[in-house]
Amino acid sequence: MVSDSGGLEEFRHEIRQWCATNIPPEWRRDQTGASDEAFVQFQKEWFQQLRKADLAVPHWPAEWGGGMSVAKQTILYRELAAHDAPRLVLPFVSIHHAASTLLSAGTEAQRTRHLPAILNGEIWCQGFSEPGAGSDMAALKTSARRDGDGYIVNGQKLWASGALHADWCLLLARTDPAAPKRHGISYFLMDMRSPGIEVRPIRQATGESHFCEIFLNDVFIPGDQLVGPENKGWTVAQETLGAERGMTMLELAERLGTGGFQWVLDLCRSPGADGRRPIEDAVVADRLATLDIEVTGLRILCQEFVEQRSAGPADASIVKLYYSELLQRMTDFGTEIAGLATHTELQKPLSSGWESGTWALDFISSWEWTIPGGTSEIQRTIIGERGLGLPREPRGK
Ligand SMILES: Cc1cc2nc3c(=O)[nH]c(=O)nc-3n(C[C@H](O)[C@H](O)[C@H](O)COP(=O)(O)OP(=O)(O)OC[C@H]3O[C@@H](n4cnc5c(N)ncnc54)[C@H](O)[C@@H]3O)c2cc1C
């Protein structure tokens, strides 16, 4: 267990020591081309290793096993990135989206049932999007009909990250088809082992199958698995999306700033195919400097946002938009500098997340990040309307 009681420098020293002895040295090699099973097992083991040291959920409240200050979290994520630790890809939705929803809107029974289970390795996915209901999430058609002491659910979900390996799902379904779009939706916790659920993985351009379709055919959900009041699921979902756009960013920003930027820098300092070092080119040096400034700006923005969570109505959108588009610019630049060689790299380490150092694949993956949790266009609308107070765009009922 790493002690959280001392000062920042003491904490940094402890984390450095922990990283030096606990990060599996060969994980990149082992996770490159690994099977799905090997990926899942490795992610679960790595999560438990972090948990044993009280480092798996530092952003949770202290009573549930977190309570680390933002300053210490920043040090933790910076050191993990600097020591090239694997990312927690599989439990991402569990420790961020599910936890924040349970903490803000769940019942005490739901929190007591699920938060310790998440620490024990319970995996969650998010069933919000549907064919025809992505940006316009309120258009969702999956129905939940009251039946005795529960609900019967029918419909289809799309793009659910990690659903193939999930134990539970954060599910949005329509409970009142007659109500105006946003007012007839309810929020459920759905056991993925319930009869009537079929999960089909979708193969992506990078060769991975990160997200899935979920088909729901007469699935029974007990009434005590409703989160918040019936038909008020839209409000609960905003908390989940806020977590997706905001709190997760502290770690991602540190990863991009430490691992990502350092790799670009190393690449630019190494001799290319013609024997020249790209950094000697003034244009390359200028672009590097711009990226450095941008990444520093992102880190400051994230820390400020996480420190003052209730700061502004559009802050989470600003951070998400800035991160995702900077990730694109950086991986685009890395692909350009790495040149043709990167196009022959067909596999990346599975537990590395979006910044694996395999430039062409990272660049393809970077486009993913501008879509979930609301596309860049949707974030810009939120920033315009809620942040700047611009006139609202016309909306359907
Ligand atoms: C990597 C990844 C992981 C994901 N994980 C999950 C998950 O775990 N669970 C889940 O439920 N979903 C998930 N999604 C789905 C994601 O939330 C949706 O793809 C997203 O909301 C966009 O919806 P759509 O695909 O239906 O596109 P559409 O809504 O059809 O949008 C298509 C284009 O039109 C633009 N557009 C649409 N409406 C407007 C508007 N009003 N103003 C301006 N432009 C507009 C969009 O910005 C976009 O460019 C994931 C997606 C990705 C890429």
The ligand as an SDF file (V2000), in Angstrom:
LIG
                    3D

 53 58  0  0  0  0  0  0  0  0999 V2000
  -14.6000    4.7290  -29.4940 C   0  0  0  0  0  0  0  0  0  0  0  0
  -16.0860    4.8420  -29.2430 C   0  0  0  0  0  0  0  0  0  0  0  0
  -16.5990    4.3000  -28.0920 C   0  0  0  0  0  0  0  0  0  0  0  0
  -17.9630    4.4000  -27.8440 C   0  0  0  0  0  0  0  0  0  0  0  0
  -18.4320    3.8230  -26.7010 N   0  0  0  0  0  0  0  0  0  0  0  0
  -19.7500    3.8750  -26.4500 C   0  0  0  0  0  0  0  0  0  0  0  0
  -20.2790    3.2030  -25.3090 C   0  0  0  0  0  0  0  0  0  0  0  0
  -19.5420    2.5690  -24.5470 O   0  0  0  0  0  0  0  0  0  0  0  0
  -21.5970    3.2570  -25.0990 N   0  0  0  0  0  0  0  0  0  0  0  0
  -22.4440    3.9350  -25.9190 C   0  0  0  0  0  0  0  0  0  0  0  0
  -23.6310    3.9780  -25.6310 O   0  0  0  0  0  0  0  0  0  0  0  0
  -21.9820    4.5620  -27.0240 N   0  0  0  0  0  0  0  0  0  0  0  0
  -20.6650    4.5380  -27.3090 C   0  0  0  0  0  0  0  0  0  0  0  0
  -20.1750    5.1460  -28.4420 N   0  0  0  0  0  0  0  0  0  0  0  0
  -21.1270    5.7790  -29.3630 C   0  0  0  0  0  0  0  0  0  0  0  0
  -21.0590    7.2970  -29.4000 C   0  0  0  0  0  0  0  0  0  0  0  0
  -21.5210    7.8630  -28.2060 O   0  0  0  0  0  0  0  0  0  0  0  0
  -21.8750    7.7570  -30.6300 C   0  0  0  0  0  0  0  0  0  0  0  0
  -21.2090    7.2300  -31.7700 O   0  0  0  0  0  0  0  0  0  0  0  0
  -21.9340    9.2760  -30.6970 C   0  0  0  0  0  0  0  0  0  0  0  0
  -22.8270    9.7600  -29.7350 O   0  0  0  0  0  0  0  0  0  0  0  0
  -22.3190    9.7820  -32.0950 C   0  0  0  0  0  0  0  0  0  0  0  0
  -23.5230    9.2250  -32.5060 O   0  0  0  0  0  0  0  0  0  0  0  0
  -23.7200    8.5640  -33.9640 P   0  0  0  0  0  0  0  0  0  0  0  0
  -22.5890    7.6010  -34.1530 O   0  0  0  0  0  0  0  0  0  0  0  0
  -25.1190    8.0340  -34.0150 O   0  0  0  0  0  0  0  0  0  0  0  0
  -23.5170    9.7320  -35.0000 O   0  0  0  0  0  0  0  0  0  0  0  0
  -24.6060   10.8020  -35.4550 P   0  0  0  0  0  0  0  0  0  0  0  0
  -25.3290   11.3130  -34.2670 O   0  0  0  0  0  0  0  0  0  0  0  0
  -25.4160   10.2250  -36.5590 O   0  0  0  0  0  0  0  0  0  0  0  0
  -23.6980   11.9540  -36.0060 O   0  0  0  0  0  0  0  0  0  0  0  0
  -23.0900   11.9140  -37.3070 C   0  0  0  0  0  0  0  0  0  0  0  0
  -22.3900   13.2570  -37.5430 C   0  0  0  0  0  0  0  0  0  0  0  0
  -23.3670   14.3270  -37.5360 O   0  0  0  0  0  0  0  0  0  0  0  0
  -23.0050   15.3090  -36.5520 C   0  0  0  0  0  0  0  0  0  0  0  0
  -24.1970   15.8370  -35.9060 N   0  0  0  0  0  0  0  0  0  0  0  0
  -25.2520   15.1080  -35.4480 C   0  0  0  0  0  0  0  0  0  0  0  0
  -26.1470   15.9450  -34.8640 N   0  0  0  0  0  0  0  0  0  0  0  0
  -25.6270   17.1920  -34.9250 C   0  0  0  0  0  0  0  0  0  0  0  0
  -26.0600   18.4700  -34.4860 C   0  0  0  0  0  0  0  0  0  0  0  0
  -27.2100   18.6280  -33.8430 N   0  0  0  0  0  0  0  0  0  0  0  0
  -25.2470   19.5290  -34.7290 N   0  0  0  0  0  0  0  0  0  0  0  0
  -24.0580   19.3950  -35.3680 C   0  0  0  0  0  0  0  0  0  0  0  0
  -23.6000   18.2070  -35.8170 N   0  0  0  0  0  0  0  0  0  0  0  0
  -24.3670   17.1260  -35.5970 C   0  0  0  0  0  0  0  0  0  0  0  0
  -22.1550   14.5530  -35.5480 C   0  0  0  0  0  0  0  0  0  0  0  0
  -21.3180   15.4300  -34.8090 O   0  0  0  0  0  0  0  0  0  0  0  0
  -21.3770   13.6050  -36.4380 C   0  0  0  0  0  0  0  0  0  0  0  0
  -20.2740   14.2400  -36.9890 O   0  0  0  0  0  0  0  0  0  0  0  0
  -18.8300    5.0570  -28.7560 C   0  0  0  0  0  0  0  0  0  0  0  0
  -18.3090    5.5830  -29.9300 C   0  0  0  0  0  0  0  0  0  0  0  0
  -16.9440    5.4780  -30.1810 C   0  0  0  0  0  0  0  0  0  0  0  0
  -16.4050    6.0440  -31.4600 C   0  0  0  0  0  0  0  0  0  0  0  0
  1  2  1  0
  2  3  1  0
  2 52  2  0
  3  4  2  0
  4  5  1  0
  4 50  1  0
  5  6  2  0
  6  7  1  0
  6 13  1  0
  7  8  2  0
  7  9  1  0
  9 10  1  0
 10 11  2  0
 10 12  1  0
 12 13  2  0
 13 14  1  0
 14 15  1  0
 14 50  1  0
 15 16  1  0
 16 17  1  0
 16 18  1  0
 18 19  1  0
 18 20  1  0
 20 21  1  0
 20 22  1  0
 22 23  1  0
 23 24  1  0
 24 25  2  0
 24 26  1  0
 24 27  1  0
 27 28  1  0
 28 29  2  0
 28 30  1  0
 28 31  1  0
 31 32  1  0
 32 33  1  0
 33 34  1  0
 33 48  1  0
 34 35  1  0
 35 36  1  0
 35 46  1  0
 36 37  1  0
 36 45  1  0
 37 38  2  0
 38 39  1  0
 39 40  1  0
 39 45  2  0
 40 41  1  0
 40 42  2  0
 42 43  1  0
 43 44  2  0
 44 45  1  0
 46 47  1  0
 46 48  1  0
 48 49  1  0
 50 51  2  0
 51 52  1  0
 52 53  1  0
M  END
$$$$
